[in-house]
Amino acid sequence: MAEVIARIKVDGKHFEILVDVDKALAFKKGENISMGEILGIDKVFSDSKKGEHASNNDLKSAFKTEDINEIAAQIIKKGEVQIPVEYKHKELGERAKQIVAFLTKNAVDPRSGRPYTDERIESAMKEAGVNITNKPIESQLKDIIEKLNPIIPIKVETKRLKITIPAQYAGQSYGIINPYKEKEDWQDNGDLVVFVNMPVGLQMDFYDKLNSVTHGSAVSEEIKEKE
């Protein structure tokens, strides 16, 4: 278990817990994991390095409870989980592999229509100085392709869609559609009509996220020509 500090500051007071980094980050992302698996020790500290415990009065004031599991959940969800440098490197390596796998499966040389191998894409990424970040693939794919094109001509099959999102879900959906957005049109009733252009290989994941937020109420249609 790689044990790290998760911390939060509430009303000027510091609260820290010791957690398993993998399980804490998974919990932060929404996975159902018990605090018994996450916590290294059932204590809340004001300074974990000095071994100073937070008082019960401070805990109750900040978190409205003295239940260690509920407090820990709040700290992880709302606070910061410290990530070791080696863990960040591991995550970046995994993200790079995901991007290479996506391009191998979904990209081709537009001159021949043939796909590239993992090795060729990896080589081109190094030559182009592509900087991989630990963000979702969709948020960095456009920049990566632009940097690769001078090294290896590369084309990813995309699909253009017109999506209408009901007013009550427009704000929540914006972060999902923004990486692919070409233009948007806010209706008088608050609905959002947006035109997106996305890689076909990311379409199912996109719909899963959008339907989760809009409860399936968004309406989409494929468009063949630019509108």
C-alpha positions in Angstrom: 0.0 0.0 0.0 1.4 3.4 -1.0 0.3 5.6 1.9 -0.1 9.3 1.3 -1.8 12.3 3.0 -5.3 13.5 2.1 -6.0 16.9 3.4 -8.4 19.8 3.5 -8.7 23.2 5.2 -12.0 24.2 6.8 -12.5 27.5 8.5 -8.8 28.1 8.8 -8.1 24.7 10.3 -6.1 21.8 8.7 -7.3 18.2 8.7 -5.3 15.3 7.4 -5.8 11.6 7.1 -3.4 8.8 5.8 -4.8 6.9 2.9 -3.9 4.3 0.2 -3.3 6.5 -2.8 -4.8 4.1 -5.4 -8.0 3.4 -3.5 -8.4 7.0 -2.4 -8.1 8.3 -6.0 -10.5 5.6 -7.1 -13.0 6.7 -4.4 -12.6 10.3 -5.4 -13.5 9.4 -9.0 -16.7 7.7 -7.7 -15.9 4.1 -7.2 -17.6 2.3 -4.3 -14.7 1.5 -1.9 -15.1 1.2 1.9 -13.1 3.5 4.2 -11.7 0.5 5.9 -9.8 -0.3 2.7 -8.7 3.3 2.2 -7.6 4.5 5.6 -4.1 3.7 6.8 -5.2 4.6 10.4 -8.6 5.6 11.9 -7.4 9.0 13.0 -7.8 12.6 11.7 -4.8 14.8 12.3 -4.2 18.5 12.3 -0.6 17.7 11.4 0.1 14.1 10.5 3.9 14.5 10.3 4.0 15.7 13.9 1.3 13.2 15.0 -1.0 15.9 16.2 -4.6 14.8 16.3 -7.6 17.1 15.4 -9.9 17.7 18.4 -13.4 16.3 18.5 -14.8 19.8 18.7 -12.9 20.9 15.6 -14.1 17.8 13.7 -17.7 18.4 14.7 -17.6 22.0 13.8 -15.9 21.4 10.4 -17.7 18.2 9.3 -20.9 18.2 11.3 -20.0 14.7 12.5 -17.4 12.8 14.5 -17.8 9.7 12.4 -14.3 8.9 11.1 -15.6 7.3 7.9 -17.9 10.2 7.0 -15.1 12.7 7.8 -12.6 10.8 5.7 -15.0 10.6 2.8 -15.5 14.4 2.9 -11.8 15.0 3.0 -11.1 12.8 0.0 -14.0 14.0 -2.0 -13.6 17.8 -1.3 -9.9 18.0 -0.4 -6.5 17.1 -1.9 -4.9 13.7 -2.2 -1.2 14.1 -2.4 0.2 12.1 -5.3 3.8 10.9 -5.2 6.1 11.8 -8.2 6.5 8.1 -9.1 2.8 7.6 -9.1 2.3 10.6 -11.5 5.0 9.1 -13.8 3.1 5.8 -13.7 -0.2 7.5 -14.6 1.4 9.5 -17.4 2.9 6.3 -18.8 -0.5 4.6 -18.8 -2.1 7.7 -20.4 0.5 7.7 -23.1 -0.2 4.0 -23.8 -3.9 4.7 -24.0 -3.3 7.5 -26.6 -1.0 5.3 -28.7 -3.6 2.5 -28.6 -6.4 4.9 -29.6 -4.4 6.3 -32.6 -3.3 2.8 -33.7 -7.0 1.7 -33.8 -8.6 4.9 -35.1 -6.0 6.8 -37.2 -4.6 6.2 -40.7 -2.2 7.6 -43.1 -4.5 9.7 -45.4 -2.2 9.0 -48.4 -2.6 5.3 -48.2 -5.5 4.7 -45.8 -3.3 2.3 -43.8 -3.1 2.4 -40.0 0.2 3.1 -38.2 1.9 0.7 -35.8 2.3 1.4 -32.1 6.0 1.7 -32.7 5.6 4.3 -35.4 3.2 6.5 -33.4 5.4 6.3 -30.3 8.5 7.3 -32.4 6.6 10.2 -34.0 5.4 11.4 -30.6 8.9 11.5 -29.3 10.2 13.2 -32.4 7.4 15.8 -32.2 8.0 16.4 -28.5 4.4 15.6 -27.7 3.7 16.5 -24.0 1.2 14.0 -22.6 -0.8 15.2 -19.6 -2.9 13.2 -17.2 -6.1 14.6 -18.6 -8.8 12.7 -20.6 -7.7 11.7 -24.1 -10.4 13.9 -25.7 -9.0 17.1 -24.1 -5.6 16.7 -25.6 -6.1 14.6 -28.8 -6.5 17.7 -31.1 -3.1 19.2 -30.0 -1.4 15.8 -30.3 -2.6 15.2 -33.8 -1.5 18.8 -34.8 2.0 18.1 -33.5 2.2 14.7 -35.2 1.1 15.8 -38.7 4.4 17.4 -39.7 6.1 14.0 -38.8 3.5 11.5 -40.0 0.4 12.6 -41.9 -2.4 11.3 -39.7 -6.2 11.3 -40.0 -8.7 10.2 -37.4 -12.2 9.4 -38.6 -14.6 11.9 -37.1 -18.4 12.4 -37.1 -20.3 15.7 -36.9 -23.3 15.8 -34.7 -26.0 18.3 -33.8 -27.0 17.9 -30.2 -29.9 19.6 -28.4 -29.6 19.7 -24.6 -32.5 20.7 -22.4 -32.0 23.9 -20.4 -31.9 22.2 -17.0 -28.9 20.1 -18.1 -27.0 22.6 -20.3 -24.6 23.8 -17.7 -23.8 20.4 -16.4 -23.2 19.1 -19.9 -20.9 21.9 -21.0 -17.6 20.3 -19.8 -18.5 17.1 -21.7 -19.2 18.7 -25.1 -16.6 21.5 -25.0 -13.6 19.4 -26.2 -15.5 18.7 -29.5 -17.6 21.9 -29.9 -17.6 23.7 -33.2 -20.3 26.1 -32.5 -23.2 26.6 -30.1 -26.6 28.2 -30.2 -28.5 29.1 -27.0 -32.3 28.9 -27.6 -34.8 31.4 -26.1 -36.1 28.7 -23.8 -32.6 28.0 -22.4 -31.9 24.8 -24.4 -28.5 24.5 -25.9 -28.0 23.4 -29.5 -24.4 22.5 -30.1 -22.5 21.2 -33.2 -19.7 18.9 -32.3 -17.0 17.0 -34.3 -15.6 14.0 -32.6 -13.5 11.0 -33.3 -15.7 8.0 -34.0 -13.7 5.9 -31.5 -14.7 8.2 -28.6 -18.4 8.5 -29.5 -19.7 5.7 -27.3 -17.9 7.1 -24.2 -19.2 10.6 -25.1 -22.8 9.4 -25.2 -22.4 7.5 -21.9 -21.2 10.6 -20.2 -23.8 12.9 -21.8 -26.7 10.5 -21.1 -25.6 10.2 -17.5 -25.8 13.9 -17.0 -29.0 14.5 -19.0 -30.7 11.3 -18.0 -31.0 10.4 -21.7 -32.9 13.6 -22.6 -30.3 15.0 -25.0 -31.3 14.6 -28.7 -28.6 14.1 -31.3 -28.5 13.8 -35.1 -25.7 13.1 -37.5 -25.0 15.9 -40.0 -23.3 15.1 -43.3 -22.4 18.7 -44.3 -21.3 21.7 -42.3 -24.2 23.8 -41.2 
